[in-house]
Amino acid sequence: MAIAEGARLLSGNAVRDQILEEVAADLRELAGRGIRPGLAVILAGNHPASEIYVRNKVKTCETLGISSEKITPPESVTTGQILELVDSLNGRDDIDGILVQLPLPPQVDARRVLLEVNPAKDVDGLHPVNIGNLVTQRPGLVPCTPAGIIELLKRNQVPIKGARAAVIGRSDMVGKPVAMLLLHEHATVTICHSRTRDLPAVAREADILVAAMGKPAFVTAEFVKPGATVIDVGINKLTDRAEVERLFPGNAKRLADIDTKGSTLVGDVHPDSVLAVAGALTPVPGGVGPLTIAMLMVNTVRAARLRRG
């Protein structure tokens, strides 16, 4: 693989460890005042990927000393039952953060459920009140993955102020909030999507390129300005050997993963292609992913502070 001079991999694991050390210090200070933040996670139905995410979240809480509670309604749960559950958690003083793990079972109205969460306990930062606080730069809870991306850039001394940034993807969870956070850091931001004309040309103008559209290995070298920092938010599990051979011809390691594990993980960025021109790239796995859980811990502690004055 040809790697551009100065190209580097931005480790999310290293930044995560720094953030969790800071969270641990905050928790010690709160413990001295008799406060132990509490996080409740609602995991409805049977979704293997969600179960792994939630297990990692609960494990991180236990390691840090945050009180955690996992609630697992059955696959048949109704919207009304989850709304009642959220309402009960809203009223509990020992719970500072409520996280509703998505996706919910298909019969559940996810929008209604997320709206029911008390904004002061919305550690995912997705309630309209918190999105409004983000837009107007008021104190509140910021979506975890976008917040983690900003931490990754800052702690790796990637200049944001005055930079051109492009975000590919306009989801409420990542694309829109990360664009707003970059704007608050004084970047000039373009949001791109499936109807953007000549998408590679627009992306090539960016000093910072964030790929968050959920398409495996979609972003290739033609999208990347030489020396740009590329943030890969995607986590795509490929199980079709023919697709892996098409995307990664001759990549023995990925083919071995398919043959032995039945799958291989790839982001929205084609690493073999992009590392040839980028100045820096986040790996998948080990890039943005670890920061999402770290920022969830930050939000849980922040919620406890904001709620308790």
N, C-alpha and C positions, 0 to 999 in steps of 0.2 A: 504494500500500500504506500503510495507516495504521500508524504505529509509535508504541508507547507512549512517553510522556515518559521519557527516561533509558534507553530500550532501546538495547542495543549488541550488535555482533557480536564474539564472543570468538575472536580469530585464533589458530588452532593453529600457524600458520607462525611467528608472532613468538615464541611460547613455545618452539617447537622450536629456533629459532636460539639462544635463550638457553641451553637445555640442551646443545646440541651444542658451544657455546663452552666450557661447563664440562667436558664430556667431553674436549675437545681439551686442556684444561689438565691433566686427570688423566692423559691419555696421555703428555704431555710429562714429567710427573713419573715415570711408570712407565718411560719410555724411558731416563731418567737412571739407572735401576736395572737396565737391560738387559732389560726386559720389554716384549714386544709382544703384546697380547691377540690371540687367533685365534678366528674364528667360522666354523663349517662349516654350510652350508645344504643340506638334502636336498630336491630338487624332483623328484618322481616323476611321470611321465606328461605329458600335454599339457593344461594348464589356463591359458588366456590371462591371466586375472586374476592367478593365482598367479605367472605368469612376470613380470608387471609389478611385483608386490610384491617379488619376489626381486631383480629388476634394481635396484630402488630401494634395497633393503637393501645389496646388494653395492656399489653406487655410493657410498652414504653411508660404508661401511667404507673404501673407497679414499680418499675425501676426507679422512677423519679420520686415516688411517694404521693402521687395524685390519687385520690379516691376514685375508683372507676366502677361502673355498673353496666353490665351488658344485658339488654332485654331482647328476647328473641320470640316475637309473635310468630304463629304458624303461617305457612304459605297462603292459607285461606283467610287471613285477617282482612277485615273491612276497613274502609276509610274512617268510618265512625269510631271503630275500636282504637285505631292509631291516634285519632284526634283526642280521644279520652285519655290515652296514655300520655301524650305530649302535654295535655292540660294538667295532668297530675304532676308531671315533672316540673312544669312551669311554677307550680305552687310550692315545691319543696326547697327549703332554704339550704339544705346540704348539697344541692346540685347547682353548680355554677355554669356548667356547659351542657347543652343538649345537641347531639349529633344524630341526624337521621341518615343512615347509610343508604345511598342510592346504588342501583335502582331498587325501587319498591316493587312488590308484586303488581302485575298489570291491572288488577281491578282497583288498586288504590290510587286516589287522586293525589299525586305527589305535590302539586302546587298548593293544594289546600293544606296539606300536612306541613310543608315548609313555612307557610304563612302563619300557622298556629304556634310555632316556636316563638317564645318571648325573645325579642331582638337582643335583650341584655344577656341571653344565654345562647345565642346563635353563634356557636364557635366555628361554624362553616362560613360565616360572613355572607350568607346568601339571601337573608331577609331584605325586602325592599328598604327598610329603615337603615340597615347597615350599608347597603349599596348607595343610598342617598348620602349617608355620612362619608363614604369613600369619595364620592363625586365632589362633595362640598368641603372635603378635608376637615371634617369634624371628628372628634374622638369616637371610636367604635371598633367593631371586630371586622377584620379584613379577610377576604377569602384566602385560604391557606396556601394553595399552590402559587397563585400570583405573588403573594407576600414572600414566599420562599424563593421565587425567581429573583426578586429585587435583592434579597439578602445574598444570594449566590453571586450576583453581579458585583455588589458593593464589596463583599469580602474577598473577591478575587481582583479588586482594583480595576474593574472594567469601567471606563468613563461613561457615564450616562448623560450628564449635563451637556447639552448642545449636540448630542449624537442624534443621528437619524435612526429610528427604530421602526421595524415592520413586524406586525403580528399577523400570522396566517391562522385564521380561525376567529369566530365572533361569538363563542359560547358565553353564557352568563357566568359559568364557573371559572373560566380561564381567560378567554380571549378579550372580552370587554374589560374586566377588572385589571388585567395586567397592562393593557393599553393605558388605562387611567393612571395606574401607579407610575408607569414610565413617564407619562405627561407631567405628573406631580414632581418627578425628578428632573424636569426641564429637558426631556428628550422631545424631538419632533417625531410624532407617531403617525403611522399609516396602518389602518386595519384592513387586511385583505381577506378575501373569501372566494367562494366558488365562482362568483360572477365578476371577479376582478379581471379586467382586460390585461393581457400580457403579464400574468402574475410573476413569471421569473424576472422580467425586467424591473418590475416594481420592487420585488424583494432584493434585487441586486443593488439597489440604492442604499440599503440599510447597513449601518455599522453594527446594529444589534438586531438579530433576526430570531423571532420566537415562533416555533412551529407547533401549533396546537389544533390540528384539524382532524386527527384520528384516522389518517391514511398511511399505512406502513410504507416507509422508505420513499415517501412522496417528494421530499425536498432533496434535490441533487445539486451538483456543483454549479449548474447553470442558474440557480437561484441565489448564489452566494457571492457577495462582493469579496475580493481577495483581502484576507486579514480580518474579516468580520467575526464577531462572536455569535455563535448559533446555539440557541437554547431549545432543546428537544423535549417537548412535554409529553409526547405520545408514548403509550405502552401498548403495543399490539402483539398478540400471541398468534403466531403463524403455525398452522398444523398441516398445511398442504405442501408436500415435498416439491411438487411441480412449481408452485408459486415461489418457494424459497430458491429453487434453481433459476427461475426467471429473474428474480430480484438480485440474487447474489451468486452469479455464475462462478463456479470454481471455488467457492468458499467452503472449504472442507469442514471447518468447525461448525458452521450452521447446519450443514447437511448431517454431520455426526449428531448434533443435538436432536434433529428431527428423527433420526434413526434410533437413538437411544432413549430420548425423553418423550418423543412424540410431538415436540413443539420447539420453537425458538422465539425469543423476545426481540422485537425490533421497534424502534421509535418511529416518529413521523419523518425523520431525517435518514437519508442513506449515508451511513458513516463512512464507508469506503470511498464514496464519491466526494463527500463534503470535506473530509479531513485534508483532501488534496489542495484545497483553496482557503479554508477557514483559518482564522487566527486561533480560535478556541471553540470547543464543542463540548456539550454535556453528554456523557455516555448513557446508554440504556441497556441494562439497569444501572443504578448507582449515581444518577445525575439529579434530576428534579424530584424524583419519587421520594427519597428519604427526607427531603425538606418539607413535604406536605405534612407528614406526621409531626415533625419538629415544630412547625408553625401552629399545628393544632394544640400542642402543649402550651405554646406561647399564648394563644388565644384563650385557653382555659384559665391560665393564671391572670391574664388581662381582664377576663370577665369577672373573676373573683375580686380583683382590685376595684373595678368600676362599680360592681354591685354593692360592695361593702365600703365604698367611699375612700 
